[in-house]
Amino acid sequence: MTKLLTATAIAALGATGALADDVKLGVLLSFTGPIESLTPAMAAGAELAMAEVSGDANFFDGSTVTPVRGDATCVDAAAATAAAERLVTSEGVKGIMGADCSGVTGAVLANVAVPNGILMISPSATSPALSTAEDDGLFFRTAPSDARQGEVLAGILQEKGISNVAVTYTNNDYGKGFADAFGAAFEAAGGAITLSTAHEDGKADYSAEVGALASAGGDALVVLGYVDQGGAGVIQGALDSGAFELFALGDGMIGDSLTATFGGDIDGTFGTAPGSDNEGGAAFAELATSAEFDGTSVYASESYDAAALILLAMAAAGSTDASEYKGKVMDVANAPGEPILPGELSKALEIIAGGGDVDYVGASAVELVGPGEAAGSYAEYMVDGGALKVTGYR
């Protein structure tokens, strides 16, 4: 009898251990390029969720979850596509957490994800154009569209009594979509845009762009660019020439490198980035601190949530095949079900294994709507005493 029990135990151990699969997930982020200072915390957030699920008995009999990184570059669609192809064809990933910037995300979706039937959840691709992209139900995002952010930023300017602004935006899908959304909302509220013009990333000198913006004038300069590239270059040029003293920023400009570069020289500057004041955000921040990264960094929480949703959808479908689990993403993200916060993924897996429903709230108060994108709320930031501070939520 003892021998029989031992054999049974060994068989069970084999089913959950040695015979368990290794589920690979892509982490496709711009580790180089104009937002490279943001991506370490984003990757750490996603990989924290993967580590939380890895080996759980209710995740495919204790399968491990292995992250595989790829560099999306933010600006080079060909390089991002090649990186995604490697993740899919060479590494065999079962889903992709990413990409991040909107242009490369659209390229990867069209050229890799859809042709290969791979699901993507982006934590930060916010172009309104992605809402109508042909995706075969394979694309989701945990950050809201810039159609909403444009309205929020326009409203803040109006509340501050700023009625005319100049606008500069990075010359890609993200920048153009954000500028269009902001401009429409600002003008509809009675504001005037003196000039709205694109800038290229990677230039050493932005004096020509700043000169044109200065000639047009405005009570503030709205910068919808990237904190590690052209957006910062335009701000530096404006400060050097005295063209503008007040700046309003979109999410691509919100990061620690902003204040590391400019410090108190841009005190009073304000901006927006996805964020919410919720119990999940606080729980995630504590987990991140224990894992030795900054959980308050922009898009870190959305990255955790993107990875968690992929894994919970797999569990709910009982399959790592995206054609089967893509239909479960909305189910696990929304009510009805037991609310799930960061650090509770094991609890969620147990509920799912028992036939129950979960409502994944996560770190960013996830609620997916429409074509699989976040309903969204925003944190309002201000530079005060050379530091970025959250002043409210919208």
C-alpha positions as CSV (number, residue, x, y, z in Angstrom):
1,M,0.0,0.0,0.0
2,T,2.8,2.3,0.9
3,K,4.5,1.6,-2.4
4,L,1.3,2.3,-4.3
5,L,0.9,5.7,-2.6
6,T,4.5,6.5,-3.4
7,A,4.0,5.7,-7.0
8,T,0.9,7.7,-7.2
9,A,2.6,10.7,-5.6
10,I,5.5,10.4,-8.0
11,A,3.1,10.3,-11.0
12,A,1.3,13.4,-9.6
13,L,4.6,15.2,-9.2
14,G,5.5,14.4,-12.7
15,A,2.3,15.9,-14.0
16,T,2.8,19.2,-12.2
17,G,6.6,19.3,-12.4
18,A,8.8,17.7,-15.0
19,L,6.0,17.2,-17.5
20,A,4.6,20.8,-17.1
21,D,5.1,23.0,-20.1
22,D,7.2,26.2,-20.4
23,V,4.8,29.0,-21.6
24,K,6.8,31.8,-23.2
25,L,5.4,35.3,-23.4
26,G,7.0,38.1,-25.5
27,V,7.9,41.4,-23.8
28,L,8.2,43.7,-26.8
29,L,9.2,47.1,-25.6
30,S,11.5,49.9,-26.8
31,F,14.6,49.2,-24.8
32,T,16.4,51.6,-27.1
33,G,15.0,54.8,-28.6
34,P,13.1,57.8,-27.5
35,I,11.3,56.3,-24.5
36,E,14.1,53.9,-23.3
37,S,14.1,55.5,-19.8
38,L,10.5,54.3,-19.3
39,T,10.8,50.7,-20.5
40,P,12.9,49.1,-17.6
41,A,10.0,49.6,-15.2
42,M,7.4,48.5,-17.8
43,A,9.3,45.3,-18.5
44,A,9.7,44.7,-14.7
45,G,6.0,45.1,-14.2
46,A,5.1,42.6,-16.9
47,E,7.6,40.1,-15.7
48,L,6.4,40.5,-12.1
49,A,3.0,39.2,-13.2
50,M,4.6,36.3,-15.1
51,A,6.7,35.3,-12.0
52,E,3.5,35.4,-9.9
53,V,1.8,32.9,-12.1
54,S,4.8,30.7,-13.0
55,G,4.6,27.3,-11.4
56,D,1.1,27.8,-10.0
57,A,-0.6,24.4,-9.8
58,N,-3.8,26.0,-11.4
59,F,-1.9,27.3,-14.4
60,F,-1.6,24.3,-16.7
61,D,-0.5,21.9,-14.0
62,G,2.3,24.1,-12.7
63,S,3.7,25.3,-16.0
64,T,6.4,27.9,-15.9
65,V,6.0,31.3,-17.5
66,T,9.1,32.6,-19.2
67,P,9.5,36.2,-20.5
68,V,11.3,36.7,-23.8
69,R,12.3,40.3,-24.5
70,G,12.4,42.0,-27.9
71,D,13.4,45.6,-28.7
72,A,10.6,47.5,-30.4
73,T,12.8,50.7,-30.8
74,C,9.6,52.9,-30.7
75,V,10.5,54.4,-34.1
76,D,11.8,51.7,-36.5
77,A,8.8,49.6,-37.7
78,A,11.1,47.2,-39.6
79,A,13.2,46.5,-36.6
80,A,10.2,46.1,-34.4
81,T,8.6,43.7,-36.9
82,A,11.9,41.7,-37.1
83,A,12.0,41.5,-33.3
84,A,8.4,40.3,-33.1
85,E,9.0,37.7,-35.8
86,R,11.9,36.3,-33.8
87,L,9.7,36.1,-30.7
88,V,7.1,34.2,-32.6
89,T,9.0,31.9,-35.0
90,S,12.3,31.3,-33.1
91,E,11.2,31.6,-29.5
92,G,7.6,30.3,-29.8
93,V,5.9,32.8,-27.6
94,K,2.2,32.3,-27.0
95,G,1.4,36.0,-26.7
96,I,3.0,39.4,-26.7
97,M,2.9,42.0,-23.9
98,G,3.5,45.0,-26.1
99,A,4.4,46.7,-28.2
100,D,4.6,50.2,-26.7
101,C,4.8,53.1,-29.2
102,S,1.8,53.3,-31.5
103,G,3.5,53.2,-34.9
104,V,5.5,50.1,-34.2
105,T,2.6,48.4,-32.5
106,G,0.5,48.9,-35.6
107,A,3.3,47.4,-37.8
108,V,3.7,44.4,-35.6
109,L,0.0,43.8,-35.4
110,A,-0.4,43.9,-39.2
111,N,2.7,42.1,-40.2
112,V,3.3,39.5,-37.4
113,A,0.5,39.1,-34.9
114,V,-2.5,38.8,-37.3
115,P,-0.7,36.6,-39.9
116,N,0.6,34.3,-37.1
117,G,-2.5,34.4,-34.9
118,I,-0.6,35.8,-31.9
119,L,-2.5,37.9,-29.3
120,M,-1.0,41.3,-28.2
121,I,-1.9,43.5,-25.3
122,S,-0.2,46.8,-25.4
123,P,0.3,48.8,-22.2
124,S,1.0,52.1,-23.9
125,A,0.1,52.3,-27.6
126,T,-2.5,55.1,-27.4
127,S,-3.1,56.2,-31.0
128,P,-6.8,56.5,-31.8
129,A,-6.1,54.8,-35.1
130,L,-5.5,51.5,-33.4
131,S,-9.2,51.5,-32.3
132,T,-10.2,50.6,-35.8
133,A,-7.2,48.5,-36.8
134,E,-7.9,45.1,-38.5
135,D,-6.9,42.8,-35.7
136,D,-9.0,39.6,-35.9
137,G,-9.8,40.1,-32.2
138,L,-6.1,39.7,-31.3
139,F,-5.3,43.2,-30.1
140,F,-6.1,44.8,-26.7
141,R,-4.6,47.6,-24.7
142,T,-4.6,48.5,-21.1
143,A,-3.9,52.2,-21.7
144,P,-6.8,54.4,-23.0
145,S,-6.8,56.0,-26.5
146,D,-5.4,59.5,-26.9
147,A,-8.8,60.5,-28.1
148,R,-9.6,60.6,-24.4
149,Q,-6.3,62.1,-23.3
150,G,-6.6,64.9,-25.7
151,E,-9.9,65.9,-24.1
152,V,-8.4,65.7,-20.6
153,L,-5.3,67.8,-21.4
154,A,-7.5,70.4,-23.2
155,G,-9.7,70.6,-20.1
156,I,-6.8,71.2,-17.8
157,L,-5.6,74.1,-19.9
158,Q,-9.0,75.6,-20.0
159,E,-9.3,75.3,-16.2
160,K,-6.0,77.1,-15.8
161,G,-7.3,80.0,-17.9
162,I,-4.9,79.2,-20.8
163,S,-6.8,80.1,-24.0
164,N,-4.1,80.0,-26.7
165,V,-1.3,77.6,-27.2
166,A,1.3,76.4,-29.7
167,V,1.6,72.7,-30.2
168,T,4.5,70.5,-31.2
169,Y,4.2,66.8,-31.7
170,T,6.5,63.9,-32.7
171,N,6.0,63.0,-36.4
172,N,4.4,59.6,-36.1
173,D,1.1,57.9,-35.5
174,Y,1.1,58.7,-31.8
175,G,2.0,62.3,-32.1
176,K,-0.3,63.1,-35.0
177,G,-3.3,61.3,-33.4
178,F,-2.7,62.9,-30.1
179,A,-2.3,66.4,-31.6
180,D,-5.5,66.0,-33.7
181,A,-7.5,64.9,-30.6
182,F,-6.1,67.6,-28.4
183,G,-6.7,70.3,-31.1
184,A,-10.3,69.3,-31.7
185,A,-11.1,69.3,-28.0
186,F,-9.2,72.6,-27.2
187,E,-10.8,74.5,-30.0
188,A,-14.3,73.1,-29.3
189,A,-13.9,74.5,-25.8
190,G,-13.1,78.0,-27.2
191,G,-9.3,77.8,-27.2
192,A,-7.0,78.9,-30.0
193,I,-4.1,77.0,-31.4
194,T,-1.5,79.4,-32.9
195,L,0.5,76.7,-34.6
196,S,0.5,72.9,-34.6
197,T,3.6,71.4,-36.2
198,A,5.5,68.2,-36.1
199,H,9.1,67.7,-35.1
200,E,11.4,64.8,-35.9
201,D,13.2,62.8,-33.2
202,G,16.9,62.4,-33.1
203,K,18.0,65.9,-34.1
204,A,20.8,67.7,-32.4
205,D,19.2,71.2,-32.9
206,Y,15.6,72.3,-32.7
207,S,16.1,76.0,-33.1
208,A,14.2,76.1,-36.4
209,E,11.2,74.4,-34.9
210,V,11.3,76.6,-31.8
211,G,11.6,79.7,-33.9
212,A,8.4,78.9,-35.8
213,L,6.6,78.1,-32.6
214,A,7.8,81.3,-31.0
215,S,6.7,83.4,-33.9
216,A,3.2,82.0,-33.7
217,G,3.2,82.7,-29.9
218,G,0.9,81.4,-27.2
219,D,0.5,81.3,-23.4
220,A,2.0,77.8,-23.3
221,L,3.7,75.3,-25.5
222,V,2.0,71.9,-25.7
223,V,4.6,69.2,-26.2
224,L,3.3,65.8,-27.4
225,G,6.6,64.0,-27.9
226,Y,9.1,61.7,-26.2
227,V,11.0,62.5,-23.0
228,D,14.3,61.0,-24.2
229,Q,14.2,62.5,-27.7
230,G,12.7,65.4,-29.7
231,G,10.2,66.5,-27.0
232,A,13.0,67.2,-24.6
233,G,15.0,68.9,-27.4
234,V,12.2,71.3,-28.2
235,I,11.8,72.2,-24.5
236,Q,15.6,72.8,-24.2
237,G,15.5,75.1,-27.3
238,A,12.5,77.0,-25.9
239,L,14.3,77.5,-22.6
240,D,17.5,78.6,-24.2
241,S,15.8,81.2,-26.4
242,G,13.2,82.3,-23.9
243,A,10.5,81.5,-26.4
244,F,8.2,79.8,-23.8
245,E,8.3,79.4,-20.0
246,L,5.2,77.2,-19.5
247,F,4.8,73.7,-21.0
248,A,1.9,71.3,-21.1
249,L,2.9,67.7,-21.7
250,G,1.4,64.4,-22.9
251,D,2.2,61.0,-21.5
252,G,5.3,60.4,-23.6
253,M,7.0,63.3,-21.8
254,I,6.2,62.2,-18.3
255,G,9.1,60.4,-16.7
256,D,12.0,60.8,-14.3
257,S,14.4,61.8,-17.0
258,L,12.3,64.9,-17.6
259,T,13.1,66.4,-14.2
260,A,16.6,64.9,-14.2
261,T,17.2,66.9,-17.3
262,F,15.4,70.2,-16.5
263,G,14.9,70.2,-12.8
264,G,13.4,73.4,-11.4
265,D,13.8,75.2,-14.8
266,I,10.4,73.9,-15.8
267,D,8.6,74.4,-12.5
268,G,4.9,74.9,-13.2
269,T,4.9,72.6,-16.2
270,F,2.0,70.1,-16.1
271,G,0.8,67.1,-18.0
272,T,-1.2,63.9,-18.2
273,A,-0.5,60.2,-18.2
274,P,-2.7,57.2,-17.6
275,G,-3.2,56.6,-13.9
276,S,-5.8,56.1,-11.3
277,D,-6.2,56.5,-7.5
278,N,-7.2,53.0,-6.5
279,E,-6.4,50.2,-4.1
280,G,-4.8,48.1,-6.8
281,G,-2.3,50.9,-7.6
282,A,-1.1,51.0,-4.0
283,A,-0.8,47.2,-3.9
284,F,1.2,47.2,-7.1
285,A,3.5,49.9,-5.8
286,E,4.3,47.8,-2.7
287,L,5.0,44.7,-4.8
288,A,7.2,46.7,-7.1
289,T,9.2,48.1,-4.2
290,S,9.8,44.6,-3.0
291,A,11.0,43.6,-6.5
292,E,13.3,46.7,-6.5
293,F,11.7,48.8,-9.3
294,D,9.5,51.9,-9.3
295,G,5.9,50.9,-9.5
296,T,4.8,54.5,-9.9
297,S,6.7,54.8,-13.2
298,V,4.5,55.6,-16.2
299,Y,3.0,52.5,-17.8
300,A,4.6,50.1,-15.3
301,S,1.2,49.2,-13.8
302,E,-0.4,48.9,-17.3
303,S,2.4,46.5,-18.2
304,Y,1.7,44.3,-15.2
305,D,-2.0,44.3,-16.1
306,A,-1.4,43.4,-19.7
307,A,0.7,40.4,-18.8
308,A,-1.8,39.3,-16.1
309,L,-4.7,39.5,-18.5
310,I,-3.0,37.3,-21.1
311,L,-2.2,34.7,-18.5
312,L,-5.7,34.7,-16.9
313,A,-7.3,34.5,-20.3
314,M,-5.2,31.4,-21.1
315,A,-6.3,29.8,-17.8
316,A,-9.9,30.6,-18.5
317,A,-9.8,29.1,-21.9
318,G,-7.7,26.1,-20.8
319,S,-5.4,26.8,-23.8
320,T,-2.3,28.8,-24.8
321,D,-3.6,29.0,-28.3
322,A,-4.6,32.6,-29.0
323,S,-7.5,31.6,-31.3
324,E,-9.0,30.0,-28.2
325,Y,-8.1,32.4,-25.4
326,K,-8.6,35.7,-27.2
327,G,-12.3,35.4,-26.5
328,K,-11.6,35.2,-22.7
329,V,-9.7,38.5,-22.3
330,M,-12.8,40.7,-22.0
331,D,-14.4,38.1,-19.7
332,V,-11.6,38.1,-17.2
333,A,-11.1,41.9,-17.4
334,N,-14.6,42.9,-16.6
335,A,-17.5,42.2,-14.2
336,P,-19.1,40.0,-13.1
337,G,-16.7,38.1,-10.9
338,E,-14.5,38.3,-7.9
339,P,-12.4,41.5,-8.0
340,I,-8.7,40.7,-8.4
341,L,-5.9,43.0,-7.4
342,P,-2.1,42.8,-7.9
343,G,-0.6,40.0,-5.9
344,E,-3.8,38.0,-6.2
345,L,-3.2,36.1,-9.4
346,S,-3.0,32.8,-7.6
347,K,-6.4,33.5,-6.1
348,A,-7.7,34.3,-9.6
349,L,-6.3,31.0,-11.0
350,E,-8.0,29.1,-8.2
351,I,-11.3,30.7,-8.8
352,I,-11.1,30.0,-12.6
353,A,-10.0,26.4,-12.0
354,G,-13.1,26.0,-9.8
355,G,-15.4,27.2,-12.6
356,G,-15.9,30.7,-11.1
357,D,-15.6,34.2,-12.6
358,V,-13.0,36.9,-12.0
359,D,-13.1,40.7,-12.5
360,Y,-9.5,41.7,-13.0
361,V,-9.1,45.2,-11.5
362,G,-5.4,45.1,-11.4
363,A,-3.0,47.9,-10.9
364,S,-4.7,50.4,-13.2
365,A,-8.4,49.7,-12.5
366,V,-8.7,47.9,-15.8
367,E,-12.1,48.1,-17.5
368,L,-12.0,47.0,-21.2
369,V,-14.6,48.5,-23.6
370,G,-15.4,48.7,-27.3
371,P,-12.7,47.0,-29.4
372,G,-10.7,45.8,-26.4
373,E,-9.2,49.0,-25.0
374,A,-9.2,50.6,-21.6
375,A,-11.9,53.0,-20.6
376,G,-9.2,54.9,-18.9
377,S,-8.5,57.5,-16.3
378,Y,-5.5,59.9,-16.1
379,A,-3.2,61.3,-13.5
380,E,-2.4,65.0,-13.7
381,Y,1.2,65.8,-13.0
382,M,3.0,69.0,-12.2
383,V,6.7,69.8,-11.9
384,D,7.2,71.5,-8.5
385,G,10.6,72.1,-6.9
386,G,12.2,70.2,-9.7
387,A,10.2,67.1,-9.0
388,L,7.2,65.4,-10.8
389,K,4.2,65.3,-8.5
390,V,0.7,63.9,-9.0
391,T,-1.8,66.6,-8.3
392,G,-5.0,64.7,-9.1
393,Y,-6.9,62.2,-11.2
394,R,-9.4,62.5,-14.0
